[in-house]
Amino acid sequence: MRSYTKVDKLKIAHTNKYNIFGCIVREGPINRAAIAKRTDLSLPTVMAITGELLEKSAVCSIGKGDFGAGKPPEMFEVNPDFFYVMGVDLGRTEIRIIINDATFRQRLCYKEPTGYPFPEEAFICRLGHIIKDLIGSLNSGQARILGAGIAMPGLIERETGRVIISPDFGWKDIPLQSRLQELLPFPALVRNSNHALALNESALENGSDDNHVSFCVNLGYGIGAALIIGEELYAGAKGTGGELGHSVVEKGGPFCKCGNSGCLEAVASGEAIARQAAVIAAHHGDSRIAELCGRDISKLEARMVFEAAEAGDEGARKIISNAADYIGIGLSTAVNILDPDRVILCGGLMRNGPFFFEKIRAGMEEHVMPCSGRKLKLTVGKGGEYGTAQGVCRAFLNSFWSEQLLPI
Ligand SMILES: [Zn+2]
């Protein structure tokens, strides 16, 4: 006897609701006919499901759209307070946290010094308290937190959110995601900071254009990078790709905290710039660098070296110029291999004026292989100091939607 595949009506109903709700979240304000076209569902199905979503306050009607001739259609968008998502950026110097509403508008931002993140267990408990206090202060009424994305510098195991190694934090083999999962009343997802930052920068530059290839470089205390193709991160076979900072640019160069020597990070990061400037400050007490750190080299930061360079300090200018040259060399290698449409430079070092950016551009153009037709754009990131937190929010939502979960 001929057999037929049994149709799982519940599953189809869930998928239809998921597609329609997802369409309104991502593309709203949008009308019913446009939803039907985008999701390939019939108008009666769209009408029934939007009715249910309205009843549950998951979406709201924002009035009639103006489409010229004919009866103006009713427009829908997600109810901003229907759900919130949290993004946590664990930086070496600061913890930065944002909470976004369902329309991805930032509703809260908060930061405090990271301090010394030891012992790990105490730090994780402290983070759990900070997150819970923020949610308490949000006074979000009925809105619920879907979950939190946590951005962490270092190698992160993608499947489990375990920190394999974080030289910035001095952590090794820490099950950060599962520990936070135990402490928080909602799901947590741990991702690499550079990957999170790149997701945000690429979205700000390219929107949902799925043809763009962006290489995003984070130039801060350390140096990291990530490749974004369309809206997706490409992180390699094990999810740990993008370690531009640990590519060797100087044979026999300074020791790097990854265990290698001569890495780009060891000669051109914020930490490396401050370390080189400390030598000048220690030997030349009358230098501008020594003056800016109050003659206490333990207080020396990269931004002071930039300030001294701006004021005409020759030693500082040389350090900055060398760092930019090395970054240019690193970028030229990445561009030759990846052939991106755009290279986006982000991070604290890029907040120091056009001199550094133009030196990097010159260094990259000097070393990159000539290629006719290449229209590479070199730009500075737009995400600001909460860009990584925003990016890890995006990463959490991408993961949430990819599992066809519904917050209803
Ligand atoms: Zn290294």
Boltz pocket constraint, residues with backbone or C-beta under 6 A from the ligand:
constraints:
  - pocket:
      binder: B
      contacts: [[A, 245], [A, 246], [A, 247], [A, 256], [A, 257], [A, 258], [A, 259], [A, 260], [A, 261], [A, 263], [A, 265], [A, 266]]
      max_distance: 6.0
